[in-house]
Amino acid sequence: MKESEKLVEVFIPRSGANQDPNYFVGVNGVSYILPRGKKSRVPAAAAAEIARAQAAEDAMYEAQETLRSKTD
């Protein structure tokens, strides 16, 4: 990470008992392992990737719910 790079605070929610207690994100060849259930400071690019991944996961769950409701 460059010294001039802006850090952004992110929060990774806790997950189920069967999931890893850490959250992995990689951006431009740099890996970050963040603890779930705590706030962390990461470069803006990593924060944007986390937000993108969370939005994709939300969309997946919404699509699953839509499909379930159509089959009921």
N, C-alpha and C positions, 0 to 999 in steps of 0.2 A: 504494500500500500504506500502510495506517495504521501509525504507529509502535508502537501497542500490539498489532499483529497478530503472533502467534507464527510464527516461521520453523521449517521442518522440513527436514532434510537428505534429499535424494533422489538416487538414482543412476539415470541413464539408460544402459542397456547400449549398447555399440557395435553397429552393424548392418552389413549387407552393403555392399560397395563401391558399389553402385548407389543407396544411400539417402543422403539429406541428412545431413551430419555434425552437424546440430542437430535438436533436438526442439522442436516448437511445442506450447504448451498455452495456452488462453485460459479465463479464469474471470471472470464478471461484468464483461465488457468490458475486462479487463486482459490483455494478452498477455505471455507469457514465452517466450523462445527459449533453450533450455538445450543446452549441448554434450553430445554423446554420449560415453560413456566416462569421464565425470568426475562428481564429486559437486557438487551445487548446493543452495543454500538458498532455499526458496520458502515462501510463506504456506501454512498448513495446508490451505486450500481447494484450492489448486493441486496440492498433494501428493495429496490425495484424488482429484482428477480424473485425475492420472497413474496412480494405482493402479487406478482404475475402468477406464481405457482399456487398461492392461496386462492386467487380468483378462478384459476382453472379447476382446482379441487371443488370449490363451491359450485361451479357450473356442472361438473360431473355429478355431484349429489343431486342437484336440481333436475338434471336429465333423467337420472335413475328414478326419482320420485314421479316425474311425469310419465315415464314408461310404466311404472307400477300402477299408477292411477288409471291408466288406459286399459290395463289387463284385468282390473278388478271388476 
